[in-house]
Amino acid sequence: MHLPEVSNGGGSGFPVVSVGSKMNRYRRMDSDADESQTHLEAEARNSRTRKYVMACAFFASLNNVLLGYDVGVMSGAVLFIQQDLKITEVQTEVLIGSLSIISLFGSLAGGRTSDSIGRKWTMALAALVFQTGAAVMAVAPSFEVLMIGRTFAGIGIGLGVMIAPVYIAEISPTVARGFFTSFPEIFINLGILLGYVSNYAFSGLSVHISWRIMLAVGILPSVFIGFALCVIPESPRWLVMKGRVDSAREVLMKTNERDDEVEERLAEIQLAAAHTQGSDEERPVWRELLSPSPVVRKMLIVGFGIQCFQQITGIDATVYYSPEILKEAGIQGETKLLAATVAVGVTKTVFILFATFLIDSLGRKPLLYVSTIGMTLCLFCLSFTLTFLGQGTLGITLALLFVCGNVAFFSIGMGPVCWVLTSEIFPLRLRAQASALGAVGNRVCSGLVAMSFLSVSRAITVGGTFFVFSLVSALSVIFVYVLVPETSGKSLEQIELMFQPQGGLERKDGEVELGDAERLVRK
């Protein structure tokens, strides 16, 4: 066999063994192994990050269970409170609707409190105040004492409702912010379902005891907040505002998947914080909100408007007074009414899960379109059913179907997206207090609707009341189309640019988008 030879200086030929390809193969194998190891490490870090952020969002949302539970449980508990304490219809409206009005004071205080003591400890304060109120309500011997407990509970709920979305938005990675920020709405729906189940479970007890146990059970979710404080960190954006940059970097390392993304987010936050400090010296936050610049005015119109529309479309009336609505349709007996409300609660909870997984992939506006249009149709059909088809089997079936349809469409869009948008659109220096202002609008509208529903329905019938709600819901479709921007896939600092005039934004196809110079390259 002939071996090829190669000249070697002195002219003597040596057989050549071809090893180059083998060496290259070894190098490729080593390179592949290194890349595989790097990929595995990246996947492990991504998994840890997702689990950590999910745990933070979970614990931060526990206070929202309290709001949902109160809304759900009071719809049934009030039937027994009326019998036990002999309260009038007007007192019933005040008892139910006052929580929303009172909670606005908690939301207003929450903006200043969260900027002062931090997002984390504001959540702890909310749980403590609510526990106090729930305990007072559970042992109340009269309507007056019941209202004292209601006051404490309302303030605690107001604190918790406004701070949870802000905290989660500030701690979540950009690509999954919508998913995590919708957690509070999930927990509100879960609380409503638990309230309905509690009504049904304890309805067989004596009139004097049943409603007290129903209200006392609401203390349990807030107990877990104490454990949550040992798990969740402070918001990195609040830490930067307080000059604790190293602590903020540590939190970002746990909540972002790549080191370069950590530094990028930290740089953006520091820049926003520097602007915050400069703005605070020139103009206090509250003054800027009361006399806003054109850019801030746009943000307030969107944030405050979407919060108000969430409630004036009648969702709390549907949930609080679902036994009254179904009684109007023809369902008789407290046990049957409370069992039917459980179906409403299950529907509301199931459909919020759809929204959670679609809010980042489909975007905020498409979900809002589906939600508002669907609510408008269901509210109109419910009005027609209660007015012309009530008291029969067909009327009962259709009424229950349209009530469930209304809460389903609400949960898939208007419910979660409202809080997500409010926590996203404001700049760092205004975020907590502007979000608190939006929550105030939400609670005021909720209170007005809840406190007037029985009186209005007596004046124009229940069907007529829901016809008015359907008209308001139709207006919300127009509001979403004209004013609400698409914010998915953009960092909180990038979203601020969308409201800037010229250069920072473009309007295209009815939506506000970042200009080419400022467009964020999705990672």
N, C-alpha and C positions, 0 to 999 in steps of 0.2 A: 504494500500500500504506500502510495506516495504522499508525503506530508509537505505542505508548502513551507518554503524557507523565506527568511527575511534577512537582509544584510544587517550586520551588527558592527559597524565601525571597522574592525579589523578584517572584515570580509568573510569570516567564518559564519556559516549558516546554522541557525538553531530552529528546530521545529517549533512552530507557533501554535500555542493552545489558545483558542478563542475563549476568553473569559469576560470580555466586555459586556456581552449581553447578560451573563449571569450576574455580574456586579450591578448592572442597571436594575436587574430584576430584584436583587437583594435590597437595593436602595428604595425601589418602589414598594417592596413589602414593608420595609421599615417606615416609609412615609405613610403608607396606608394604615399601619398600626398606630402611628402617632395621631393621624387624623381621626381614626376610629376612637382612640382614647379621648381626644379633645371633644369629639362629638358626644361621647357618653358623659363626660364631665359637664358639658353644656346642657345636655338633657336633664341631668340630675339637678343642676342649679335651677333650670327652668321649672322643674317640678316642685322644688322647695319654695321657689318664689311664688308660684301660683297657690300653693297650699297656705303659705304664710299670709298673703294678701286676702285669700278667701277667709281665713280665720279672723283676720282683723275686721273685714266687712261683716262677717257673721256676728261677732260680739258687739260691734258698733251699732248694729241694727236691732239689738234686743229691746232697746227702749221703744222702738216702733211697734213691737208686739203689744205694748201697753195701750197705745192709742187704738190699735185694731181691736184688742180685747174689749176695751171700754165701749167702743162703737157697737160691737156685736152683742155683748152681754146686756147692755142697757136696753136694747130693743125688746128683750124678753123679761128682764128683771123689772122693768117699769110696770108690767102687767101686775106683778105681785106687790110692788111698792104702792101702787094706787089703792090696792085693797087693804094693805097693812097700815099705811100712814094716812089714808083717806085724803090724798092730794087731788086737787082739781086738774082740769085739762090744761089750764094756763100754767099751773105749777109743773105739770108734766113737760110742757114745751120748754119752760125755763130750765128745768133739771137736765133735759137732754141737750138743748142747744147751748147752755151756758158754758159747757166744757170748751167748746171751740172759741167762744169769746174770751174766756179767761186764759186759754192757752196762748193767746196773742201776746199777753204780758210776759209769759215765759219765753216766747220766741224773740221778743224785743230785747229782753234782758240777756238772752243767749248770745246775741251778736257781740255785745260788750264783754260778757263773761268769757266767751271762747277766745277773744283776743287778749284777755287779761290773764286768765289762769290756764288757758290751753283747751284744745278740743277734747282731749281725753278726760280731764277732770270735770268739764262741763257735763259730759255724759254721766259721770258718777253723781254729780249734784242732781241731775234730772231724775235718776233712779231713786235717790234718797227722798226727794220731795214727793214723788209719786207714791212711794210706800207709805209715807205719812198720811196722805190723802185717802188712799185705799183703806187703811186701817180705821180711820175716822168714819168713813162711809159705812163700813161693815158693821159698826156698833151703833150707828146713829139712831137715837130714839125719836127723832122728829125731822120734819122737812128742813128746818133751819140748820140743824147740825149736819144733816146730809149735804147741804149746800156748802158748809165750811169745808168738809172733806172734798167736795167737788172742786172747790177753789184750789186746794193744794194739788190735787190730781191734775187739774188743768194746767197749772204752772209747770209741773214736772213734765207733762206731755209736750208742752210748748218748747221747753228746753231741748228735749230729746229729738223732736221731729225736725227742728232746724239744723241741729249740729251733725246728725248722722250722715246726711248726703254730703255736707261740706267736708267732713273728715275723710270719708271714703274716696271722694273725688281727688282729694289732695294726696292720698297715699297710694292710689291705684296707678299702674302703668297705663300709658296712653291707649294702647291697642285694646285694652279690656276695661276701660273706665266705665263705659255704659253698662256692661255686664255687672260689675261690682256695685255701681252706684244705684242700680235698681233693687239691690238687696233690701233697703228699708221698705220699699213698697211691697216686696214679697212678704216681709214680716208683718206689715200692717194687715195684709190679707190673711196671713196665718192666724194673727190675733183675732180677726173677725170670725174666722171659722171656729177657733177655740171658744170664743164667746157664745156662738150659736150652740155648739156642742154642750157647753156648760149649762146654758138655759135648758136644753132638753134633758140633760142628765139630772139636774136638781129640781126640775119642775114638779116632781112627785112629793117633795117635802112640804111641810106646813108653810102657809103663806108668810108667817113671821120669820122663819129660818131660811127659806129657799133663796131669796134675793140677797141676803147677807152673805151666804156662802158663795154665791155667784160673784159678788164683788170682791170678797176676800181672796179668792183664787187668783185675782189679778196681781197680787203682791209677788207671786212666785217668780215670774220672768225677771223682775228687777233684782231679785236676789243674785242671779247669775252675773249681774254687772260687776259685782265685787270680784269674782273670778276673772272676768274679762280684763280688769285693770292690771292683772298680773301678766297678761298675754300681749295686749296690744301696745304699740309704741305711740309716742306723740306724733302729730303731723309734722313731716319734714319742713313744710312751708312755714308753719308756726315757729319751729325751732330756728329757722333762718331769720325770721322776723325778730327773734329775741337774741340774735347774734351767736347762736349755738350751732355753728356750721359743721363742726366735726360730728356732733350728734345727728344732725340732719343727714350727713353722708352715710353714717352707719345705718340709718333707717332706709335710705335709698338703695343701699347695697342689698338689703333684704327684700325690697319690693320691685327691683328692676333686674332684668335678666343678664345684662351685659355691663361691664365696667365703663365702657365708653358712653353708654346711655346714662349711667349714673352721673358722670361728670357733665354731660350735656344738660340733664335735668337740673343739676345743682347750679350750673352757670345761669340757666334761665331764671331759676328761683331767686338767686342772688341779685340778678339784674332787676327783677320785679320788686324785690324787697328794698333795693336801693331807691327805686322810684317811689315806693311807698313811704319811706322815711322822708324823702324830699317833699312829697305831697302833704304829709302830716304836718310838717312845719309850716307850710303855706296855708293849708285849708283842712280843718278837721273833717273826719269821715262823715259825720252826721250832717254837717253843713253842705257837703258835696252831694249827699243824697237828697237833701231838701231843695237844693238849688243846683241841679246837675248840669254838667256840660252837655253839649249835643250828643257826644258819644255815649256818656253814661245814661243820658235820657233814653237812648235807643235800647240799651241793655235793660233799664228798669221797665220800659214798656213791655219788652218780651218776657222778662222774668216775672214781673208782677201780674201781667195780663194772663199768662198761661196758668199761674197759680189760681187766679180768680175764676177763670173758665173751668178749671178742674172741678170746682165746687158748685158754681151756679148752674151747671148742667144737671144738678140734683142727685149726685151719687150718694151723698150722706143721707138725704131724705129716703132714697131707695133702701139703704142698708138699715138705718135707724128704725124706719117705719115699715119695713117689709111685712111684719105681721098685720099691720093696719091695711096695707095695700092688698095683701092676699085675702084678708077678711072681706074687703070690698068686692073682690072677685068672686067670693062665695064659699071660701074654706071656713069651716066652723070648728070650734073647740081649740083650747090652748095647746094641747099636745100636738094636734095636727098642724097648727100654725107654726109652732116651733120646729117641728120636723121638716116642714117645707122650707123654712129659713136655712136649715142646714144645707139643703141643696143649693141655695143661693151662695152660701159661703164656700162650698166645695168648688162651684163654678168659678167664683172670683179668684180662688187660690190657684186652681189649675191653669187658668189662662195667663196669670202673671208669670208663670214659668216659661211659657212660649215667648213672651216679650223679653225676658231675661236673656235668652239665647239668640234672639234676633236683633237686639237693639244695636249691637256693634256691626253686625254683618249687613243688615238691611239699612241701617241708619235711623235717625230720630224722626225725620219728617214722614217717610213712608208709613211708619207705625202710627204716627199721629193722624194721618189721612184715613187709614183703615179704622182707627178708633173713633174719631169724631163722626165720620159718615155712618158707621155702624150704630153708634149711640143714637144719632138723630133718627134713624129708621126705627130702632127698637122703642125709643121713647114715644114716637108718633103712633106706632102700632099698639103699644100698651095703652095709650090714651084712647084710641079707638075701641080697643077691647073692653076697657073698664066702662066706657060710656054706652056702648051698644050691645055688648055680648056678655056682660057680667052675670053672676049668680047661677050659671049653668055649668055643666061639665066642660063644654067647649070653652066657655069663658075662663074657667079656672085653669084649664090646660094652657091656653094661649097666654094668659096673664103670667103664669109661672115661667113659661118659655121666654116671654119678652123681658121679664125682670132678670132672668138668668142671662139672656142675650145682652142686656144693657151692661150688667156688671162684667160680662166677659169682654166686650169691646172696650170698656173702660180700662180693664186690667191689661189689655194687650198694647195699650198706647198711652192714653192720657194719664193714667195712674202713675206708672214708673217714669215716663219721659219727662213729665212736668218737673219732678224733683231732680232728675239728671240735668236738665237744661239749666235750672236755677243754680245748681252748684258749679256749673261749667263757665257760664258766660261772663261773670264779673271778674275784674282784675283782683290781684291778691290783696291790695290795700282796702278793697271794698267788700271782698267776698263774704265774710262772715256776717257783717251787718246788713248788706244788701240781701243776702239769702234769708236773714231774719225778717226783713221787710216783706219779702215775698211770702214767707210763711205766715206773716201777720195777715196779708191779703187772703190767703188760703183759709185761715181759721175764722176770719171775720165773715167771709162768704158762707163757710160751712155753718157757722152759728146762726146767721140770718135765715138760711134755708131751713135748718133744723128747728129753729124757734118759731117759724111762721108756717110750717107745712100743714099742721092740723087746722089752724085758723083759715088759711087760704083754701085748703081743700073743702072746708065746710062752706066757704063762700062760693067757690066756682066748681066744686066737685073734685074728686081725686083725679078723674080722667082729664078734666080741664087743666089741672095743675101740671100734669105730665105733658099736655100739649104745649104749655108755656116752656117747659124744660126742653122740648124738642126744638122749639124756635131758637132758644139760646144756644143749643148744641149746633144748630145750623150756622149760627154766627161764628162759633169756634172754628169751623172748617175754614171760613174766610180768613180769620185771624192767623191760623197756621200757614195758609198759603201766602199771605202778604208779608208777614213780619217775622216768622220763626226761621232762623238759619239752620243749616245742617252742620253739626259740630262733631260728628263721629270721626275718629282717626286723627284728631288734632290735639296737641298738648294744650293745657290750660293757658299757657302763655301765648300760644299761637292763636287761640280763639279770640283773645282780646283784639288782635289785629283785624279780625273780620268786621268789627264795628267802626274801624277808622275810616275817615273819608279819603277817597282818591289814593291810588297806589297800594294801600293796604288791603283793598278789597275790590272785587268785581261783582256785579250782579248779573247772573246768568240763569236763564230759564226760571225766573221767579225765586231763585235761591241766592243767598249771599255766599260767595266763595272767596278764598284767599287769592290775591293777585299772584301772577307768575313769580314775581320776585320774592314773595313771602310764602310760597306754597311749600307745605311740609312734605318731604319725600317719605312715604310710608315705609316702615321697616318690616 
